[in-house]
C-alpha cells in the first residue's frame, strides 16, 4: 500500500515536471520566433499577401542580417520582387528610435517593439516613395504591411542580386560615378527633403553601370535635429570610397560638398 502511494506521488510529480518543461519549451520557441523573421504575425500577413496574388512564389534568400532578411520572390506575371522582412527584435528598436523620434513625419508611434518595427518598415516605404517621386535612383516600392516591405528586385531574372558598390573592383569612369552619387545626395536633400543617414558603398547597388541607392529605412527628414550630422557623414563616406579610384586633387572636400548642397549651388 505504501508503495502504491509512493508511485502515485512520483507520477504526479512527473506530470508537473512535464508541464513545466512544456511551458518552458513553448516560451523558448515563441522567443526564437519573435527574434527571427517568420513569427506568427508575419506569417498571417504573408498569407494575406499570397492570397491576393501580390506574391506568387518565394524563391530564396538574397541577404540575411540582424535587422531584416531579404528574399527573392516572383509576383504577378513572374515579375521579380525583393521581399524585405524586418525582425521583431527589441534589440533593434534601441537604435531605430534615434532615426524615428524627431522626424516630424512620424508622431504617436508608441513604445512597443511591434509598433516601432512596423513604423520602421512604413518609414522605408515612405522614403522610397518620396525619393522615387523626386528622381532619386532607388528600387520601386510596391507594398508595405506591418514588418513586410515588397519592392522592385534589382538584379538578374534568375534571382542573382546586383553587386554592391563595395564589391566593384574597377569603375570605367570613377569621377563621373562620384559626381552622380553626390548629385543624388543633393537631390535627396533639396528636392525630396531627406537625408539617407547611412549612405556608403555598402548601401549602393551597381547594376548595368548604374548606381541604385538602397536601405533607406533610416533616412530622415531634413528637419530632424541630426540631419546635418547625417548629411556630412553620408558625404564623407562616399568621398572616402571614391578616393580609392581617383587622385586626391580630383576629390572635393566633404566641407566643400556640404556647403554647396546647403547653398543650393
Order of alpha helices (4+ residues) and beta strands (2+ residues): alpha-alpha-beta-beta-beta-alpha-alpha-beta-beta-beta-alpha-beta-beta-beta-beta-alpha-alpha
